[in-house]
Structures are given as structure tokens and as C-alpha cells.
Amino acid sequence: MPEKVIIIGSGPAAWTSAIYAARASLEPLVFEGAITEENRLAGTLPLGQLALTTEVENYPGFPAGDLESYLDNAMEKSKRQIMPPHAKQGVSGPELMELMRQQAVNFGTRVITDDVVEVDFDGHPFKLTTFEGKVHEALAVIVATGAKANYLGLPSEETYKNRGVSACAVCDGALPRFRNKPLVVIGGGDSAVEEADYLTKFASTVYMVHRRDQLRASKIMAQRAIDHAKIDIQWNRTLGEVLGNDADGVTGVRLKSTAGEPDLELEATGVFLAIGHTPNTAFLDGKLEMTEKKYIQWTTPGRTYTSVEGVFAAGDVADDYYRQAVTAAGSGCMAALDAERWLAAKGL
């Protein structure tokens, strides 16, 4: 018998889809991804991007405070042991994701820790093939595999991730370590300007580092950065190394010149990469309609429908604009409701 709903992914969109689908008696099966070195290096381990963050201050319902007792009661002790140490000022990213996963499991969601590597949407039921070679059939599919932030690949960048290195200013910019301190944004497009502009609310100075002598951003956005009193653009520069230590995390950057100038060191407590995201859609092999950036294309405004009837998309895999945990969760709810109503309309 085919599954009623299979959900691919393990971030906020996937677990929210699972919660709603399970409560609708759809008995969802979630493929949360495999725990492999390849996935670790690619940033696609189970629990999504939030599992790579520390404090989460902007997810509704988790204000600052010591949640130790609640977390101990809400999830298995073994899950608590894998959480990174943090200041007990709310919920950490891994904790939030484990709570979502636990909530889905509590309602009867089944979870398989494996990757879906191939899909067949040409017939119905749909067929999904996993890394282990097993084929699963589904009447409806929700793709919620997210997108991973692009990094430069520097060893020092990896060393200081979540200790001053970030790829999301909106997610992390308001954290105490960044307030009234110099920060660095790497990139020259509209997204980089948006990140830099946002960070000026908290930083003493924001250094924008761009490899050329003019920004790639639109003229209006570029002028906004140039005119901003708190934004200092470092032209013809690239990030050579993130500087820091074990006690303080990031303490500065070493910038290389693309114009033959000497290296430049700047003090900073944070480095924000704004060089784009890559949606996790390669496994779909073109079986769904994509945008130019390879995000799944929603085909109907206000719905999570894709180009294949019965296949839905939720979260960052179809969203290159907001990219927030709460918007991903919201679209996960939408996808589950869309799937439930589609199945009911088809009498499945």
C-alpha cells in the first residue's frame, strides 16, 4: 500500500507539515536525511539549518529565559545531551528543531533517517528511491528540503561558525555579541546591502567587503549603502581569513586585495556571508518546474502547489525571499492542508 503522504526534509517546514498531516490522520512518513560526512560538509544533516545555530530569539513562543526544566520534560534525555551549550536565554536552534520533531512524533509521524535520491512523478502513486536503494510509494508528496547558505570554504570560516560567523543577519544580528561592535558583511549584491543595512541597527560600524570597485546591487540599493553613515565599503577586497580565538570567537578579519594592495586587518566580532543560497533540489533532477535560481516554483498564488499535481513544496526550498524559520513553518502548515484537501477531493 502506498503512503498517504511522504514528507522529504527535516527543518521547520517539514516538521510542521508532519504535525498537521498527522493530526489529520494522514499517517505521514518523513525522510529526514542521512547522517553522513557528505551531508555534514554540505550542511544538509537532519534538522536543517537551525541545527547549526545557537540562540534563536525571534521564533514566537520562546522568549528569553531558562527553559532547562521544560526541555528536560519535553524531549528524551538522550536528545538533550546533543544540544550545544548556550546561555539559557531562550531556546537554541537544535533544541527548537528537536522539539518540533518530537511534537510530530507524538502525533504518530514515522521518521526514516535516509536521503531521497530519486523521484518518479510521472505515474501515480509517486515513487521515491532512497540512498539505501529502497523504493517507497506515496499518494501525495511534500518537498521541504530547504536551502543551504553559501560559504567561501575557508577553514577559519568553518572554525567560527556560530561563534561570530553567520549567513543570516536577521536571524543573528541582534545577539548580544554583535551589539555596538564592528561587523563585516561579505558580498556586493542586493542581499548584501540588505544585510548590511539591517545590521546597522545594532553594530557600531558595518564593513561591506566587495571584490570589485562597484557593487552588483541595483543602483538604488548600492547608493543606499554608499550613503549610509554606518556602512564602510571596502572596495577590491576579499575575505582571506576570519580571525579569532577560543575564548572570544571572531575578533576580526584579514582581507586580501584584488588590486595589488597589501592585506588589511579589521577588528570585528561578526562576519556575515551574503553570497547567496543554494536550494536542495538537485535530487529532483528537473522533475518539478524550477525558478532561474533552482528553487521549486509555486504555480498558484497563495498555495504550495507545484507543477505536478499532488506534489507540494514548503519552506526555503521554494522561498528565496524570506528564508525564516517562522515563514518556513507557516508554509509547512499550508502544504499539509493543501495535501489533505487534494487527497480528499480525489477520494484518496
C-alpha positions in Angstrom: 0.0 0.0 0.0 1.3 3.5 -0.8 1.8 6.0 1.9 -0.8 8.7 2.1 1.8 11.5 2.5 5.6 11.4 2.3 7.4 14.5 3.5 11.0 15.0 2.4 13.1 17.2 4.7 13.6 17.9 8.4 13.5 21.6 9.0 10.7 23.8 10.3 8.6 23.3 7.1 8.9 19.5 7.2 8.1 19.1 10.9 5.2 21.5 10.7 3.8 19.6 7.7 4.2 16.4 9.6 2.4 17.8 12.7 -0.6 18.9 10.6 -0.7 15.9 8.4 -0.5 13.5 11.4 -3.3 15.4 13.2 -5.4 15.0 10.0 -4.9 11.2 10.2 -2.7 11.1 7.1 -0.1 9.0 8.9 2.8 10.9 7.4 6.2 9.4 6.7 9.2 11.8 6.9 12.6 11.2 5.3 14.7 13.4 7.5 18.0 12.8 5.7 21.0 10.6 6.3 23.7 11.3 8.9 26.8 11.2 6.7 30.0 13.1 6.3 28.9 14.3 2.9 25.7 15.8 4.3 27.7 17.4 7.2 30.0 19.1 4.8 27.1 20.2 2.6 25.2 21.5 5.6 22.3 19.1 4.9 22.2 17.0 8.0 18.9 16.2 9.7 17.1 19.1 11.5 18.1 21.7 8.9 19.9 25.0 9.1 18.6 25.8 12.6 20.5 22.8 13.9 23.6 24.8 13.0 22.7 27.9 15.1 22.8 28.7 18.8 20.2 31.0 20.4 17.0 31.6 18.5 15.5 34.9 19.7 12.9 35.5 17.0 10.7 32.4 16.9 7.4 33.2 18.6 6.6 31.5 21.8 10.2 31.2 23.1 11.1 34.4 25.0 14.4 34.8 26.8 14.6 32.7 29.9 15.9 29.4 31.4 13.9 26.6 29.6 16.0 23.8 31.2 13.2 22.1 33.1 10.7 22.4 30.2 13.2 20.9 27.7 14.0 18.0 30.1 10.3 17.2 30.2 9.5 17.8 26.6 12.1 15.5 25.0 14.2 12.4 25.6 17.3 12.9 27.8 19.4 11.5 25.0 18.3 14.3 22.7 19.1 16.9 25.4 22.7 15.6 25.6 23.5 16.6 22.0 22.5 20.3 22.5 25.3 22.8 22.3 25.9 24.8 25.5 24.3 28.2 25.4 23.4 31.0 27.8 20.0 29.6 28.7 18.5 32.8 27.4 15.7 31.0 25.5 15.8 28.2 23.0 18.8 27.1 20.8 18.4 26.1 17.2 19.0 22.4 17.8 16.6 22.4 20.8 13.8 24.1 18.8 14.2 21.6 16.0 14.2 18.6 18.3 11.0 20.0 19.9 9.4 20.2 16.5 10.5 16.7 15.6 9.2 15.4 19.0 5.9 17.1 18.5 5.5 15.4 15.1 6.4 12.0 16.5 4.0 12.5 19.4 1.2 12.7 16.9 2.2 9.5 15.2 4.7 10.7 12.5 7.1 8.0 11.3 10.6 9.0 10.6 13.3 7.4 8.4 16.9 8.7 8.7 17.8 8.4 5.0 18.0 10.6 1.9 15.6 10.5 -1.0 17.9 10.5 -4.0 15.5 10.0 -6.9 11.8 10.7 -7.6 9.4 9.4 -10.2 6.4 11.8 -10.5 5.4 10.5 -14.0 2.9 8.0 -12.6 0.7 7.7 -9.6 1.3 6.7 -6.8 4.6 8.6 -6.9 7.8 6.6 -6.4 10.7 7.8 -4.2 14.0 6.0 -4.1 16.3 6.3 -1.1 20.1 6.3 -0.7 19.8 2.7 0.7 18.0 1.7 -2.5 14.5 1.2 -1.2 11.5 2.4 -3.2 8.5 4.0 -1.4 5.2 4.9 -3.0 3.1 7.9 -2.0 -0.3 9.4 -2.9 1.0 12.9 -2.1 4.5 14.3 -1.5 5.6 17.4 0.3 9.1 18.6 -0.6 10.6 20.6 2.3 14.3 20.1 1.8 15.3 23.7 2.4 18.3 25.6 1.1 21.8 25.9 2.4 23.7 29.2 2.7 26.7 29.6 0.5 30.1 29.9 2.3 33.5 30.6 0.9 35.0 27.4 2.2 37.8 28.9 4.3 38.9 26.7 7.2 38.7 29.7 9.6 35.1 30.3 8.4 34.2 26.8 9.4 36.0 27.1 12.8 34.0 30.2 13.8 30.5 29.3 12.5 28.0 30.2 15.2 30.8 31.9 17.1 30.6 35.1 15.1 30.3 33.7 11.5 26.8 33.7 10.2 24.9 33.7 6.9 21.7 35.4 8.3 21.7 38.9 9.7 18.0 38.8 10.5 18.5 35.6 12.4 21.6 36.5 14.4 22.3 40.3 14.1 20.5 41.2 17.4 22.5 38.8 19.5 24.5 40.5 22.3 27.9 39.6 20.9 27.2 41.9 17.9 25.7 44.9 19.6 27.7 48.1 19.4 30.6 46.3 17.8 32.1 46.4 14.3 30.7 43.8 11.9 31.7 42.6 8.4 29.4 41.7 5.5 30.8 39.8 2.6 29.1 40.4 -0.8 28.1 43.1 -3.2 24.5 42.3 -4.3 21.1 43.5 -3.1 21.1 40.8 -0.4 24.4 42.0 0.9 23.2 45.6 1.1 20.0 44.5 2.9 22.1 42.5 5.4 24.4 45.5 6.0 21.6 47.9 6.3 19.8 45.6 8.8 23.0 45.2 10.9 23.4 49.0 11.2 20.6 48.9 13.8 23.0 47.0 16.1 26.6 47.5 15.0 28.9 50.4 15.6 30.2 50.0 12.1 29.4 47.6 9.2 32.2 46.9 6.8 31.0 45.7 3.4 33.6 43.7 1.6 33.4 43.5 -2.2 35.8 42.2 -4.7 35.2 44.9 -7.3 35.1 48.7 -7.4 31.4 48.9 -7.6 28.5 46.9 -6.1 26.5 44.4 -8.1 23.4 45.6 -6.3 20.7 47.7 -8.0 21.6 51.4 -8.3 19.1 52.4 -5.6 20.4 49.7 -3.2 24.0 50.5 -4.0 23.5 54.2 -3.3 21.8 53.4 0.0 24.9 51.5 1.1 27.3 54.2 -0.1 25.3 57.0 1.6 24.8 55.2 5.0 26.9 56.7 7.7 27.5 53.4 9.4 28.5 51.4 6.3 32.1 51.4 5.3 32.6 49.7 1.9 36.0 48.0 1.4 36.4 48.0 -2.3 38.5 45.5 -4.3 38.8 43.2 -1.2 38.0 39.6 -0.5 37.9 37.7 2.8 41.2 35.9 3.3 40.8 34.7 6.8 38.5 35.0 9.8 40.5 35.9 12.9 39.5 34.8 16.4 40.3 32.7 19.5 38.6 30.0 21.6 37.6 32.4 24.3 36.1 35.2 22.2 35.2 33.7 18.9 35.5 36.1 16.0 37.8 39.0 16.7 38.4 40.3 13.2 39.2 39.6 9.6 42.1 39.6 7.2 41.2 41.0 3.8 43.1 40.3 0.6 43.3 42.8 -2.2 42.2 42.2 -5.8 44.1 45.3 -6.9 47.6 44.5 -5.6 47.3 46.3 -2.3 48.7 44.8 1.0 46.5 42.7 3.2 44.2 44.6 5.6 43.2 43.5 9.1 40.0 44.9 10.7 38.6 44.3 14.1 35.1 42.8 14.2 33.0 40.5 16.3 30.9 39.1 13.5 31.3 38.1 9.8 28.1 37.7 7.8 28.2 35.9 4.4 25.8 37.3 1.9 26.8 35.5 -1.2 23.6 33.6 -1.8 21.8 30.3 -1.0 21.6 27.0 -2.9 18.2 25.2 -2.7 18.4 21.5 -2.0 16.7 20.5 -5.3 19.4 18.5 -7.2 17.8 15.2 -6.3 14.6 16.2 -8.1 16.5 16.1 -11.4 14.2 18.6 -13.1 11.0 16.6 -12.3 9.4 19.8 -11.0 9.3 23.3 -12.5 12.0 25.5 -11.1 12.9 29.2 -10.9 16.0 30.5 -12.5 17.7 30.1 -9.1 16.7 26.4 -9.0 14.1 26.9 -6.3 10.8 25.0 -6.7 8.2 27.1 -8.5 4.9 27.6 -6.7 2.4 27.5 -9.5 -0.6 29.0 -7.8 -0.6 32.2 -5.7 -1.3 31.6 -2.0 -0.9 27.8 -2.5 2.0 25.4 -2.1 1.1 23.6 -5.4 4.0 22.6 -7.8 4.0 21.8 -11.5 3.0 18.2 -10.6 -0.5 17.7 -9.2 -0.3 16.0 -5.8 3.3 17.3 -5.1 3.6 20.3 -2.8 6.6 22.4 -1.7 7.2 24.1 1.6 9.9 26.2 3.2 13.1 27.6 1.9 13.2 25.1 -1.0 10.5 27.3 -2.6 11.3 30.6 -0.9 14.3 32.7 -1.9 12.9 35.9 -0.3 12.0 35.5 3.4 14.1 32.4 4.5 13.0 32.5 8.1 12.1 29.6 10.4 8.6 31.0 11.1 7.8 31.5 7.4 9.0 28.0 6.6 6.8 26.6 9.4 3.9 28.6 8.1 4.3 27.2 4.6 4.7 23.7 6.1 1.2 24.1 7.6 -0.1 25.3 4.2 1.4 22.3 2.4 -0.1 19.8 4.8 -3.6 21.4 4.4 -3.2 21.6 0.7 -2.2 17.9 0.6 -5.1 16.9 2.8 -7.7 18.8 0.7 -6.2 17.5 -2.5 -6.4 13.9 -1.3 -10.0 14.4 -0.1 -11.0 15.9 -3.4 -9.5 12.9 -5.3 -11.2 10.5 -2.9 -7.8 9.0 -1.9 
